[in-house]
Amino acid sequence: DTAVSQTPKYLVTQMGNDKSIKCEQNLGHDTMYWYKQDSKKFLKIMFSYNNKELIINETVPNRFSPKSPDKAHLNLHINSLELGDSAVYFCASSHGQQNIQYFGAGTRLSVL
Amino acid sequence: SQQGEEDPQALSIQEGENATMNCSYKTSINNLQWYRQNSGRGLVHLILIRSNEREKHSGRLRVTLDTSKKSSSLLITASRAADTASYFCATEEGNTGKLIFGQGTTLQVKP
């Protein structure tokens, strides 16, 4: 009964491939996020959805496309993967004004 | 530019000692949060301090906030080996819902 679960945990792929990461939360939260954490542990927000609507879209290449079929799910599709996309991607959710975020365990993406 | 910056980047102490981590930020805030990240895991929320609060406690954690200096500190008292992790501060950019994280302090507690 993990609160925020994302799959897969590890993803190793070749440059140029397309891949997806899935995220689901069972906390009943309205808002979900995707973050990218680089090798220096710098964590940067990529996207945020509130009730299936995109509310934050940072300067991210348009090869990255989030999709939220319902408020409990936020998936991330990445086209034409590049070496620089290698990182750990975290899904998170939050509820309420305080914006306390609950994170998934991360997906470690390695592009070869 | 990055909202939160942390100091030190790395800290190594013996079990039982106290650990202090500092965070500075650049713009006005409604609140400031601290998170912990164990190796290979996601971030876990530890504590939130509002802009009108100066100090807050939670178990062995003590957080202070100085809005005039735009800084916060996290003190972990009587540290344990299990406290070994990276610690991040986070502030919200305006009322955007966007959390900006510092680069973190990596704490190692030696048994």
Backbone of each chain as ProteinMPNN parsed JSONL, in Angstrom:
{"seq_chain_A": "DTAVSQTPKYLVTQMGNDKSIKCEQNLGHDTMYWYKQDSKKFLKIMFSYNNKELIINETVPNRFSPKSPDKAHLNLHINSLELGDSAVYFCASSHGQQNIQYFGAGTRLSVL", "coords_chain_A": {"N_chain_A": [[0.834, -1.211, 0.0], [1.876, 1.256, -0.885], [2.249, 4.787, -0.831], [2.918, 6.682, -2.889], [3.68, 5.438, -5.875], [5.995, 4.451, -8.315], [6.879, 3.251, -11.51], [9.109, 1.957, -14.014], [11.579, 0.95, -11.495], [14.186, 0.973, -12.256], [15.664, 1.88, -15.34], [17.152, 1.139, -18.242], [18.417, 2.116, -21.277], [18.847, 2.622, -24.835], [20.254, 5.41, -26.582], [18.048, 7.532, -28.347], [15.812, 5.953, -28.159], [12.321, 5.59, -27.126], [10.667, 6.036, -24.063], [8.601, 5.269, -21.178], [7.536, 6.356, -17.928], [5.686, 5.407, -15.142], [3.346, 6.666, -12.732], [1.576, 6.484, -9.704], [-0.677, 7.537, -7.204], [-2.113, 6.886, -4.031], [-3.17, 8.555, -2.183], [-5.179, 10.324, -2.395], [-4.639, 12.862, -3.215], [-4.704, 16.072, -4.89], [-2.814, 17.176, -6.539], [-0.038, 16.484, -8.591], [3.412, 15.753, -9.395], [6.376, 15.879, -11.439], [9.806, 15.414, -10.978], [13.272, 15.991, -11.666], [16.318, 14.583, -10.732], [19.667, 15.247, -10.674], [23.072, 13.995, -11.084], [24.439, 15.305, -9.111], [22.672, 15.531, -7.135], [20.904, 17.602, -7.379], [17.679, 18.761, -7.377], [15.045, 19.264, -9.507], [12.023, 20.753, -10.478], [9.824, 19.535, -12.99], [7.231, 19.198, -14.151], [3.808, 19.903, -13.201], [0.615, 18.754, -12.251], [-2.762, 19.498, -11.614], [-5.633, 18.037, -10.606], [-5.787, 16.701, -13.123], [-5.091, 18.737, -14.823], [-2.587, 20.62, -16.458], [-0.392, 22.593, -14.625], [2.117, 23.549, -13.98], [4.849, 23.961, -16.015], [7.917, 23.576, -16.615], [11.006, 24.773, -18.101], [11.457, 22.51, -20.151], [12.637, 20.113, -22.456], [10.593, 19.492, -25.367], [10.503, 16.848, -25.865], [9.776, 15.559, -23.659], [6.811, 14.449, -22.343], [4.174, 14.804, -20.262], [1.392, 12.922, -18.963], [-1.834, 12.818, -17.669], [-4.169, 10.713, -16.844], [-6.101, 10.532, -14.884], [-6.693, 11.98, -11.61], [-5.156, 10.505, -9.919], [-3.047, 9.472, -11.237], [-0.015, 10.084, -12.956], [1.827, 10.098, -15.697], [4.981, 9.862, -17.405], [6.28, 10.45, -20.492], [9.026, 9.952, -22.6], [10.552, 10.968, -25.471], [12.91, 10.063, -28.044], [15.41, 9.603, -26.554], [18.212, 11.061, -24.885], [21.717, 11.204, -23.979], [22.043, 13.036, -21.9], [19.689, 12.862, -20.557], [19.889, 11.025, -18.628], [19.313, 10.324, -15.315], [17.745, 10.562, -12.064], [14.343, 10.207, -11.798], [11.654, 11.598, -10.141], [8.414, 11.127, -8.925], [5.809, 12.935, -7.344], [3.294, 13.892, -4.928], [0.82, 16.189, -3.684], [-1.245, 17.966, -1.291], [-3.42, 20.565, -0.478], [-2.772, 23.872, 0.935], [-0.277, 24.085, 2.135], [1.49, 22.63, 0.713], [3.03, 20.31, 1.184], [5.007, 17.695, 0.156], [4.811, 14.381, -1.135], [6.856, 11.828, -1.96], [7.639, 9.472, -4.571], [9.666, 6.475, -4.902], [11.48, 6.85, -6.878], [12.816, 6.689, -10.249], [15.486, 5.353, -11.801], [17.06, 6.388, -14.54], [19.042, 5.357, -17.151], [20.773, 6.285, -19.929], [22.282, 4.928, -22.665]], "CA_chain_A": [[0.0, 0.0, 0.0], [2.757, 2.408, -1.009], [1.448, 5.979, -1.067], [3.238, 7.136, -4.234], [4.478, 4.37, -6.466], [6.365, 4.707, -9.695], [7.502, 2.11, -12.178], [9.939, 1.006, -13.286], [12.561, 1.533, -10.58], [15.395, 1.167, -13.061], [15.39, 1.883, -16.775], [18.389, 1.271, -18.999], [17.978, 2.119, -22.661], [19.764, 3.207, -25.812], [19.95, 6.742, -27.131], [17.11, 7.553, -29.46], [14.589, 5.204, -27.838], [11.227, 6.253, -26.41], [10.334, 5.268, -22.861], [7.606, 5.866, -20.28], [7.581, 6.072, -16.499], [4.325, 5.551, -14.631], [3.235, 7.065, -11.333], [0.229, 6.407, -9.142], [-0.743, 7.851, -5.769], [-3.381, 6.472, -3.412], [-3.373, 9.463, -1.048], [-6.315, 11.209, -2.658], [-4.142, 14.221, -3.46], [-5.152, 16.698, -6.134], [-1.693, 17.679, -7.332], [1.08, 15.562, -8.797], [4.604, 16.415, -9.931], [7.572, 15.16, -11.86], [11.08, 16.077, -10.705], [14.492, 15.341, -12.158], [17.459, 14.769, -9.838], [20.883, 14.927, -11.416], [24.107, 13.236, -10.367], [24.862, 16.094, -7.949], [21.504, 15.537, -6.248], [20.095, 18.785, -7.577], [16.32, 18.334, -7.684], [14.38, 20.351, -10.218], [10.675, 20.407, -10.905], [9.607, 19.515, -14.434], [5.812, 19.415, -14.434], [2.847, 19.677, -12.137], [-0.766, 18.652, -12.671], [-3.766, 19.587, -10.575], [-6.877, 17.476, -11.137], [-5.565, 16.357, -14.536], [-4.735, 19.903, -15.64], [-1.2, 21.048, -16.354], [-0.287, 23.911, -14.01], [3.508, 23.963, -14.033], [5.578, 23.367, -17.129], [9.212, 24.244, -16.618], [11.703, 24.752, -19.389], [11.825, 21.118, -20.369], [12.497, 19.81, -23.896], [9.276, 18.936, -25.665], [10.579, 15.388, -25.949], [9.153, 15.078, -22.425], [5.376, 14.752, -22.366], [3.42, 14.199, -19.168], [-0.019, 12.627, -19.233], [-2.559, 12.522, -16.441], [-5.482, 10.184, -17.202], [-6.977, 10.89, -13.769], [-5.88, 12.723, -10.648], [-4.295, 9.586, -9.17], [-1.983, 8.99, -12.111], [0.718, 11.038, -13.792], [2.873, 9.357, -16.396], [5.949, 10.698, -18.126], [6.788, 9.811, -21.693], [10.199, 10.653, -23.115], [10.899, 10.572, -26.84], [14.275, 10.293, -28.566], [16.235, 9.78, -25.367], [19.581, 11.543, -25.057], [22.607, 10.881, -22.862], [21.808, 13.993, -20.82], [18.446, 12.556, -19.845], [20.217, 10.107, -17.544], [19.056, 10.987, -14.034], [16.685, 9.897, -11.317], [13.09, 10.947, -11.949], [10.769, 11.388, -8.997], [7.037, 11.561, -8.923], [5.379, 13.368, -6.013], [1.933, 14.428, -4.87], [0.594, 17.069, -2.539], [-2.636, 18.364, -1.082], [-3.574, 21.684, 0.431], [-1.97, 25.073, 0.708], [1.086, 24.015, 2.66], [2.327, 22.079, -0.343], [3.925, 19.249, 1.64], [5.028, 16.756, -0.959], [5.064, 12.974, -0.861], [7.63, 11.374, -3.106], [7.868, 8.084, -4.896], [11.027, 5.995, -4.642], [12.357, 7.273, -7.967], [13.163, 5.827, -11.377], [16.843, 5.685, -12.253], [17.136, 6.241, -15.992], [20.397, 5.387, -17.719], [20.74, 6.28, -21.393], [23.616, 4.5, -23.119]], "C_chain_A": [[0.863, 1.252, 0.0], [1.957, 3.628, -1.433], [1.647, 6.517, -2.486], [4.155, 6.08, -4.842], [4.767, 4.687, -7.923], [7.099, 3.49, -10.24], [7.984, 2.527, -13.56], [10.883, 1.711, -12.314], [13.875, 1.819, -11.313], [15.015, 1.063, -14.534], [16.706, 2.132, -17.491], [18.014, 1.14, -20.467], [19.011, 2.793, -23.554], [19.301, 4.606, -26.203], [18.983, 6.616, -28.282], [15.815, 6.804, -29.192], [13.551, 6.104, -27.167], [10.87, 5.388, -25.202], [9.295, 6.027, -22.026], [7.857, 5.45, -18.844], [6.175, 6.337, -15.965], [4.347, 5.927, -13.152], [1.777, 7.01, -10.905], [0.301, 6.787, -7.673], [-2.118, 7.478, -5.233], [-3.702, 7.322, -2.188], [-4.58, 10.367, -1.233], [-5.905, 12.648, -2.907], [-4.603, 14.736, -4.815], [-4.006, 17.021, -7.081], [-0.57, 16.657, -7.394], [2.192, 16.252, -9.563], [5.567, 15.388, -10.526], [8.783, 16.045, -11.586], [12.196, 15.281, -11.363], [15.606, 15.632, -11.163], [18.734, 14.325, -10.553], [21.913, 14.245, -10.518], [24.649, 13.989, -9.159], [23.727, 16.29, -6.956], [20.669, 16.807, -6.362], [18.723, 18.362, -8.097], [15.571, 19.497, -8.308], [13.009, 19.896, -10.69], [10.589, 20.471, -12.432], [8.166, 19.912, -14.75], [4.995, 19.273, -13.157], [1.453, 19.656, -12.739], [-1.66, 18.782, -11.446], [-5.089, 19.106, -11.157], [-6.833, 17.305, -12.657], [-5.207, 17.557, -15.41], [-3.297, 20.315, -15.384], [-1.143, 22.443, -15.754], [1.144, 24.422, -13.961], [4.179, 23.21, -15.169], [6.894, 24.126, -17.227], [9.856, 24.149, -17.994], [12.284, 23.365, -19.6], [11.693, 20.844, -21.865], [11.153, 19.178, -24.201], [9.326, 17.451, -26.007], [9.935, 14.743, -24.711], [7.67, 15.447, -22.455], [4.689, 14.03, -21.213], [1.986, 13.925, -19.607], [-0.683, 12.226, -17.93], [-3.953, 12.03, -16.796], [-6.539, 10.439, -16.127], [-6.1, 11.463, -12.67], [-4.978, 11.817, -9.812], [-3.09, 9.107, -9.974], [-1.342, 10.135, -12.877], [1.9, 10.296, -14.397], [3.766, 10.328, -17.145], [6.493, 9.911, -19.304], [7.952, 10.632, -22.224], [10.542, 10.096, -24.495], [12.374, 10.83, -27.119], [15.263, 10.556, -27.431], [17.669, 10.163, -25.714], [20.394, 11.189, -23.822], [22.316, 11.766, -21.649], [20.518, 13.777, -20.058], [18.693, 11.593, -18.694], [20.125, 10.849, -16.215], [18.094, 10.092, -13.249], [15.447, 10.784, -11.406], [12.157, 10.57, -10.801], [9.382, 11.924, -9.298], [6.69, 11.965, -7.491], [3.931, 13.827, -6.089], [1.811, 15.314, -3.643], [-0.88, 17.429, -2.473], [-2.663, 19.557, -0.162], [-2.563, 22.787, 0.209], [-0.53, 24.948, 1.162], [2.056, 23.373, 1.685], [3.384, 21.107, 0.171], [3.846, 18.134, 0.611], [5.44, 15.36, -0.511], [5.685, 12.374, -2.12], [7.566, 9.866, -3.3], [9.33, 7.73, -4.68], [12.001, 6.346, -5.766], [12.52, 6.221, -9.044], [14.531, 6.264, -11.875], [16.95, 5.354, -13.736], [18.588, 6.365, -16.441], [20.281, 5.264, -19.222], [22.154, 5.996, -21.889], [23.889, 4.933, -24.552]], "O_chain_A": [[0.629, 2.186, 0.767], [1.084, 3.53, -2.296], [0.678, 6.777, -3.199], [5.27, 5.864, -4.369], [3.892, 5.135, -8.664], [7.832, 2.804, -9.528], [7.35, 3.356, -14.213], [10.971, 2.938, -12.315], [14.572, 2.789, -11.015], [14.16, 0.265, -14.919], [17.302, 3.202, -17.364], [17.369, 0.169, -20.861], [19.932, 3.452, -23.072], [18.113, 4.926, -26.155], [19.087, 5.699, -29.097], [14.829, 6.989, -29.907], [13.85, 7.208, -26.71], [10.781, 4.164, -25.306], [9.134, 7.241, -22.149], [8.327, 4.345, -18.571], [5.553, 7.349, -16.288], [5.26, 5.548, -12.418], [0.875, 7.426, -11.632], [1.238, 6.4, -6.975], [-3.142, 7.714, -5.874], [-4.406, 6.885, -1.278], [-4.957, 11.096, -0.317], [-6.731, 13.556, -2.819], [-4.855, 13.973, -5.748], [-4.208, 17.128, -8.291], [-0.202, 16.047, -6.39], [1.952, 17.216, -10.291], [5.566, 14.21, -10.166], [8.8, 17.234, -11.904], [12.084, 14.075, -11.585], [15.823, 16.785, -10.789], [18.857, 13.177, -10.979], [21.651, 13.959, -9.35], [25.254, 13.383, -8.274], [23.817, 17.116, -6.048], [19.81, 17.055, -5.517], [18.616, 17.69, -9.123], [15.472, 20.575, -7.723], [12.852, 18.801, -11.229], [11.191, 21.333, -13.073], [7.918, 20.842, -15.517], [5.404, 18.634, -12.188], [1.142, 20.445, -13.632], [-1.357, 18.248, -10.379], [-5.607, 19.704, -12.1], [-7.746, 17.723, -13.369], [-5.038, 17.406, -16.619], [-2.843, 20.354, -14.241], [-1.753, 23.375, -16.279], [1.355, 25.633, -13.906], [4.087, 21.987, -15.268], [6.969, 25.188, -17.846], [9.323, 23.532, -18.915], [13.439, 23.09, -19.273], [10.732, 21.297, -22.486], [10.624, 18.414, -23.393], [8.315, 16.864, -26.393], [9.597, 13.559, -24.709], [7.319, 16.621, -22.578], [4.628, 12.801, -21.187], [1.443, 14.592, -20.488], [-0.162, 11.4, -17.18], [-4.845, 12.846, -17.029], [-7.728, 10.548, -16.429], [-4.875, 11.434, -12.788], [-4.124, 12.31, -9.075], [-2.218, 8.417, -9.446], [-2.021, 11.03, -13.378], [2.843, 9.918, -13.702], [3.374, 11.448, -17.473], [7.089, 8.846, -19.139], [7.876, 11.859, -22.292], [10.789, 8.901, -24.652], [12.997, 11.699, -26.509], [15.877, 11.621, -27.371], [18.255, 9.673, -26.68], [19.842, 10.911, -22.757], [22.341, 11.298, -20.51], [20.272, 14.422, -19.039], [17.804, 11.367, -17.872], [20.777, 11.874, -16.017], [17.69, 9.024, -13.707], [15.512, 11.979, -11.117], [11.909, 9.395, -10.531], [9.208, 13.013, -9.844], [7.22, 11.396, -6.537], [3.408, 14.112, -7.167], [2.588, 15.206, -2.695], [-1.646, 17.241, -3.418], [-1.975, 19.552, 0.859], [-1.632, 22.661, -0.586], [0.349, 25.63, 0.634], [3.272, 23.535, 1.795], [4.504, 21.076, -0.34], [2.761, 17.686, 0.242], [6.291, 15.186, 0.362], [5.098, 12.416, -3.201], [7.456, 9.095, -2.347], [10.137, 8.586, -4.317], [13.209, 6.161, -5.622], [12.381, 5.023, -8.795], [14.713, 7.399, -12.315], [16.932, 4.188, -14.13], [19.266, 7.349, -16.146], [19.762, 4.274, -19.738], [23.096, 6.724, -21.576], [24.962, 4.655, -25.087]]}, "seq_chain_B": "SQQGEEDPQALSIQEGENATMNCSYKTSINNLQWYRQNSGRGLVHLILIRSNEREKHSGRLRVTLDTSKKSSSLLITASRAADTASYFCATEEGNTGKLIFGQGTTLQVKP", "coords_chain_B": {"N_chain_B": [[17.325, 31.545, -10.832], [18.637, 29.525, -8.207], [16.565, 28.879, -5.456], [17.006, 27.884, -2.821], [19.92, 27.407, -0.915], [22.352, 25.298, 0.443], [24.351, 24.613, 3.333], [26.712, 23.012, 5.402], [27.948, 21.371, 2.372], [28.601, 18.77, 2.827], [28.757, 16.702, 5.715], [30.269, 15.135, 8.409], [29.932, 13.219, 11.243], [30.199, 11.883, 14.62], [28.237, 9.298, 16.075], [25.76, 10.34, 18.361], [26.619, 12.944, 18.524], [25.663, 16.361, 17.74], [24.109, 17.623, 14.76], [24.231, 20.27, 12.512], [22.632, 21.983, 9.943], [22.487, 24.392, 7.372], [20.419, 26.683, 5.56], [19.92, 28.916, 2.907], [17.861, 31.344, 1.337], [16.252, 33.214, -1.336], [14.015, 34.853, -1.958], [10.901, 36.282, -0.672], [8.958, 34.249, 1.545], [6.257, 31.917, 2.284], [6.385, 29.684, 3.805], [8.858, 27.3, 4.949], [10.352, 24.253, 4.157], [11.78, 21.174, 5.309], [13.399, 18.293, 4.073], [14.275, 14.809, 4.024], [16.499, 12.552, 2.427], [17.162, 9.311, 2.001], [19.757, 7.148, 0.835], [19.253, 6.191, -2.467], [16.526, 6.401, -2.306], [13.247, 8.063, -2.199], [12.422, 11.531, -1.411], [11.588, 12.507, 1.9], [9.256, 14.229, 3.797], [10.114, 16.257, 6.541], [9.682, 18.464, 8.316], [7.837, 21.513, 8.616], [8.1, 24.989, 8.644], [6.494, 27.978, 9.357], [6.411, 31.306, 7.952], [5.955, 33.15, 9.952], [6.905, 32.0, 12.198], [9.59, 31.314, 14.455], [10.985, 29.258, 15.495], [10.873, 25.714, 15.589], [10.017, 22.484, 16.802], [10.502, 18.965, 16.466], [10.512, 15.977, 17.743], [13.795, 14.861, 17.737], [14.535, 16.89, 16.123], [15.223, 20.282, 15.406], [14.186, 23.255, 14.11], [15.045, 26.418, 12.887], [14.114, 29.697, 11.836], [15.0, 32.58, 10.177], [13.745, 35.253, 8.915], [14.645, 37.768, 8.296], [17.254, 37.452, 7.608], [16.914, 35.673, 5.658], [17.252, 32.885, 6.057], [17.556, 29.504, 7.277], [17.902, 26.945, 9.74], [18.629, 23.53, 10.4], [18.701, 21.44, 13.061], [19.883, 18.433, 14.254], [19.664, 16.561, 17.023], [21.642, 14.482, 19.227], [22.609, 12.49, 17.342], [22.091, 9.594, 15.232], [23.223, 6.571, 13.646], [21.346, 5.913, 11.766], [20.448, 8.353, 10.912], [21.96, 9.08, 8.828], [21.97, 10.496, 5.726], [20.785, 12.565, 2.988], [19.931, 15.969, 3.326], [17.461, 18.32, 2.606], [16.431, 21.668, 2.068], [13.421, 23.436, 1.259], [11.584, 25.832, -0.539], [8.675, 27.692, -1.507], [8.08, 29.093, -4.651], [6.852, 32.165, -4.872], [3.338, 32.105, -5.056], [3.069, 29.899, -6.616], [2.975, 27.186, -6.331], [5.187, 25.837, -6.877], [7.881, 24.109, -5.694], [11.106, 24.931, -4.663], [14.136, 23.424, -4.376], [16.98, 23.209, -2.227], [20.494, 22.421, -2.689], [21.191, 20.505, -0.963], [22.464, 18.88, 2.005], [24.788, 16.471, 2.704], [24.766, 14.143, 5.124], [26.764, 12.216, 7.203], [26.687, 9.853, 9.688], [28.707, 8.401, 11.917], [28.978, 5.221, 13.405]], "CA_chain_B": [[18.39, 31.161, -9.923], [18.169, 28.578, -7.225], [15.995, 29.532, -4.29], [17.625, 27.459, -1.576], [21.275, 26.888, -0.986], [22.635, 24.716, 1.737], [25.714, 24.677, 3.82], [27.738, 22.623, 4.436], [27.527, 20.377, 1.381], [28.786, 17.458, 3.436], [29.006, 16.766, 7.149], [30.522, 13.813, 8.967], [30.005, 13.331, 12.701], [30.076, 10.633, 15.356], [26.938, 9.043, 16.698], [25.604, 11.035, 19.627], [26.872, 14.383, 18.345], [24.605, 17.12, 17.072], [24.403, 18.033, 13.387], [23.528, 21.493, 12.114], [22.666, 22.29, 8.514], [21.934, 25.723, 7.127], [19.797, 26.901, 4.258], [19.608, 30.314, 2.607], [16.946, 31.49, 0.214], [16.431, 34.54, -1.928], [12.822, 35.705, -2.027], [10.023, 36.133, 0.493], [8.348, 32.925, 1.588], [5.152, 31.654, 3.21], [6.912, 28.689, 4.725], [10.065, 26.61, 4.505], [10.257, 22.845, 4.527], [12.983, 20.332, 5.275], [13.169, 16.921, 3.651], [15.398, 13.876, 4.121], [16.563, 11.559, 1.37], [18.091, 8.213, 2.198], [20.396, 6.74, -0.41], [18.44, 5.369, -3.35], [15.108, 6.529, -1.973], [12.634, 9.364, -2.435], [12.492, 12.488, -0.314], [10.56, 12.382, 2.936], [9.054, 15.49, 4.503], [10.443, 16.208, 7.97], [9.108, 19.53, 9.137], [7.524, 22.762, 7.935], [8.058, 26.15, 9.534], [5.833, 29.099, 8.68], [7.219, 32.529, 7.934], [5.779, 33.902, 11.194], [7.484, 31.218, 13.283], [11.047, 31.473, 14.552], [11.577, 27.986, 15.874], [9.916, 24.62, 15.673], [10.655, 21.235, 17.226], [9.812, 17.707, 16.205], [11.418, 14.94, 18.233], [15.188, 15.315, 17.851], [14.759, 17.942, 15.125], [14.884, 21.658, 15.757], [14.342, 24.123, 12.944], [14.892, 27.851, 13.121], [13.899, 30.5, 10.631], [15.274, 34.012, 10.317], [13.299, 35.826, 7.641], [15.415, 38.979, 7.995], [18.486, 36.985, 6.957], [16.5, 34.69, 4.661], [17.988, 31.657, 6.325], [16.983, 28.531, 8.196], [18.836, 25.893, 10.118], [18.068, 22.274, 10.901], [19.572, 20.814, 14.056], [19.523, 17.08, 14.675], [20.377, 16.313, 18.269], [21.922, 13.082, 19.576], [22.466, 11.808, 16.053], [22.183, 8.133, 15.155], [23.696, 6.111, 12.336], [20.183, 5.918, 10.872], [20.221, 9.713, 10.416], [22.783, 9.235, 7.633], [21.079, 10.796, 4.607], [20.903, 13.939, 2.502], [18.865, 16.81, 3.862], [17.174, 19.399, 1.677], [15.402, 22.65, 2.383], [12.604, 23.756, 0.091], [10.671, 26.964, -0.405], [7.773, 27.814, -2.652], [8.291, 30.296, -5.46], [5.609, 32.926, -4.86], [2.207, 31.213, -4.782], [2.985, 29.1, -7.833], [2.925, 25.758, -6.04], [6.442, 25.241, -7.309], [8.88, 24.032, -4.638], [12.496, 25.029, -5.096], [14.947, 22.706, -3.398], [18.404, 23.473, -2.131], [21.314, 21.322, -3.225], [21.275, 19.46, 0.041], [23.63, 18.574, 2.836], [24.935, 15.029, 2.91], [25.18, 13.882, 6.504], [27.184, 10.861, 7.543], [26.82, 9.658, 11.123], [29.521, 7.19, 12.101], [28.621, 4.526, 14.658]], "C_chain_B": [[17.798, 30.312, -8.803], [17.711, 29.302, -5.974], [16.751, 29.18, -3.026], [19.032, 26.972, -1.79], [21.667, 26.423, 0.396], [24.107, 24.645, 2.044], [25.762, 23.916, 5.152], [27.176, 21.655, 3.387], [27.618, 18.981, 1.955], [29.205, 17.637, 4.879], [29.188, 15.347, 7.664], [30.73, 13.952, 10.468], [29.931, 11.943, 13.324], [28.666, 10.524, 15.935], [26.894, 9.747, 18.061], [25.859, 12.53, 19.538], [25.657, 15.036, 17.686], [25.054, 17.516, 15.668], [23.575, 19.265, 13.052], [23.741, 21.755, 10.636], [21.962, 23.618, 8.295], [21.409, 25.836, 5.704], [19.571, 28.391, 4.079], [18.709, 30.35, 1.381], [16.911, 32.945, -0.204], [15.188, 35.431, -1.91], [11.957, 35.494, -0.792], [9.28, 34.8, 0.398], [7.132, 32.902, 2.491], [5.577, 30.63, 4.248], [8.17, 28.077, 4.143], [9.97, 25.177, 5.015], [11.642, 22.209, 4.51], [12.565, 18.909, 4.928], [14.441, 16.11, 3.866], [15.327, 12.908, 2.949], [17.614, 10.524, 1.731], [18.595, 7.75, 0.838], [19.482, 5.827, -1.216], [16.947, 5.446, -3.092], [14.57, 7.903, -2.353], [12.766, 10.265, -1.224], [11.314, 12.281, 0.634], [10.473, 13.705, 3.684], [9.339, 15.312, 5.986], [9.639, 17.229, 8.767], [8.864, 20.765, 8.278], [7.491, 23.867, 8.974], [7.473, 27.319, 8.76], [6.675, 30.359, 8.801], [7.06, 33.358, 9.206], [6.263, 33.126, 12.425], [8.995, 31.386, 13.28], [11.724, 30.146, 14.844], [10.481, 26.934, 15.954], [10.671, 23.338, 16.014], [9.806, 20.061, 16.77], [10.766, 16.596, 16.593], [12.818, 15.479, 18.412], [15.516, 16.426, 16.851], [14.365, 19.296, 15.69], [15.187, 22.511, 14.531], [14.178, 25.562, 13.382], [14.739, 28.554, 11.784], [14.151, 31.961, 10.954], [14.931, 34.677, 8.993], [14.067, 37.095, 7.289], [16.717, 38.621, 7.288], [18.185, 35.994, 5.841], [17.3, 33.398, 4.841], [17.248, 30.789, 7.329], [18.064, 27.545, 8.569], [18.058, 24.698, 10.633], [19.098, 21.668, 11.837], [19.029, 19.435, 14.368], [20.345, 16.786, 15.927], [20.581, 14.812, 18.47], [21.806, 12.183, 18.349], [22.695, 10.304, 16.172], [22.679, 7.762, 13.771], [22.561, 6.153, 11.307], [19.846, 7.314, 10.351], [21.061, 9.995, 9.17], [21.878, 9.359, 6.406], [21.471, 12.156, 4.05], [19.692, 14.72, 2.977], [18.709, 18.032, 2.972], [16.189, 20.38, 2.301], [14.639, 22.96, 1.104], [11.694, 24.926, 0.406], [9.822, 27.049, -1.655], [8.016, 29.135, -3.36], [6.972, 31.038, -5.579], [4.471, 32.039, -4.396], [1.979, 30.293, -5.978], [2.744, 27.628, -7.572], [4.222, 25.059, -6.38], [7.437, 25.276, -6.157], [10.267, 24.092, -5.263], [13.346, 24.404, -4.0], [16.383, 23.207, -3.411], [19.168, 22.264, -2.628], [21.598, 20.255, -2.191], [22.579, 19.409, 0.809], [23.658, 17.075, 3.036], [25.53, 14.793, 4.278], [25.575, 12.415, 6.654], [27.367, 10.789, 9.053], [27.522, 8.328, 11.338], [29.183, 6.533, 13.436], [29.818, 4.432, 15.603]], "O_chain_B": [[16.606, 30.387, -8.505], [18.376, 30.219, -5.491], [17.103, 30.062, -2.242], [19.311, 26.221, -2.725], [21.356, 27.069, 1.397], [24.968, 24.621, 1.165], [24.895, 24.162, 5.99], [26.047, 21.182, 3.518], [26.817, 18.109, 1.619], [29.908, 18.585, 5.23], [28.371, 14.467, 7.395], [31.593, 14.706, 10.917], [29.64, 10.957, 12.647], [28.01, 11.522, 16.236], [27.872, 9.742, 18.808], [25.378, 13.297, 20.372], [24.765, 14.37, 17.159], [26.243, 17.719, 15.423], [22.366, 19.296, 13.283], [24.868, 21.75, 10.139], [20.966, 23.926, 8.951], [21.889, 25.177, 4.782], [19.086, 29.061, 4.99], [18.793, 29.491, 0.504], [17.464, 33.81, 0.475], [15.313, 36.654, -1.852], [12.246, 34.63, 0.036], [9.013, 34.298, -0.694], [6.982, 33.759, 3.362], [5.183, 30.699, 5.412], [8.506, 28.307, 2.981], [9.562, 24.927, 6.15], [12.544, 22.647, 3.796], [11.552, 18.393, 5.399], [15.543, 16.657, 3.887], [14.246, 12.497, 2.529], [18.809, 10.82, 1.761], [17.931, 7.941, -0.18], [18.996, 4.814, -0.711], [16.186, 4.631, -3.612], [15.317, 8.788, -2.77], [13.169, 9.826, -0.146], [10.208, 11.93, 0.222], [11.481, 14.238, 4.146], [8.879, 14.357, 6.613], [8.999, 16.895, 9.765], [9.602, 21.025, 7.327], [6.924, 23.701, 10.054], [7.901, 27.615, 7.645], [7.549, 30.452, 9.662], [7.922, 34.18, 9.518], [6.05, 33.556, 13.558], [9.605, 31.577, 12.228], [12.884, 29.932, 14.489], [9.341, 27.21, 16.325], [11.804, 23.13, 15.58], [8.58, 20.14, 16.695], [11.717, 16.301, 15.869], [13.025, 16.443, 19.15], [16.668, 16.849, 16.755], [13.337, 19.448, 16.351], [16.294, 22.49, 13.993], [13.279, 25.887, 14.157], [15.179, 28.063, 10.745], [13.579, 32.507, 11.897], [15.732, 34.664, 8.058], [14.139, 37.467, 6.118], [17.222, 39.39, 6.47], [19.097, 35.528, 5.157], [17.93, 32.896, 3.91], [16.433, 31.267, 8.117], [19.019, 27.332, 7.822], [16.983, 24.831, 11.219], [20.236, 21.416, 11.441], [17.855, 19.282, 14.707], [21.575, 16.766, 15.884], [19.819, 13.987, 17.967], [21.012, 11.242, 18.321], [23.383, 9.819, 17.07], [22.567, 8.549, 12.831], [22.795, 6.399, 10.124], [19.035, 7.443, 9.434], [20.892, 11.032, 8.528], [21.117, 8.445, 6.088], [22.372, 12.816, 4.567], [18.576, 14.203, 3.023], [19.687, 18.696, 2.626], [15.238, 19.981, 2.974], [15.151, 22.768, 0.001], [11.107, 25.0, 1.486], [10.192, 26.549, -2.717], [8.143, 30.176, -2.716], [6.073, 30.602, -6.298], [4.63, 31.29, -3.431], [0.842, 29.953, -6.308], [2.354, 26.892, -8.479], [4.355, 23.848, -6.201], [7.802, 26.354, -5.688], [10.564, 23.409, -6.243], [13.28, 24.81, -2.84], [16.926, 23.576, -4.452], [18.589, 21.226, -2.946], [22.18, 19.217, -2.505], [23.634, 19.83, 0.335], [22.679, 16.477, 3.482], [26.66, 15.194, 4.556], [24.83, 11.506, 6.286], [28.118, 11.576, 9.629], [27.001, 7.269, 10.988], [29.109, 7.202, 14.467], [29.698, 3.881, 16.697]]}, "name": "protein", "num_of_chains": 2, "seq": "DTAVSQTPKYLVTQMGNDKSIKCEQNLGHDTMYWYKQDSKKFLKIMFSYNNKELIINETVPNRFSPKSPDKAHLNLHINSLELGDSAVYFCASSHGQQNIQYFGAGTRLSVLSQQGEEDPQALSIQEGENATMNCSYKTSINNLQWYRQNSGRGLVHLILIRSNEREKHSGRLRVTLDTSKKSSSLLITASRAADTASYFCATEEGNTGKLIFGQGTTLQVKP"}
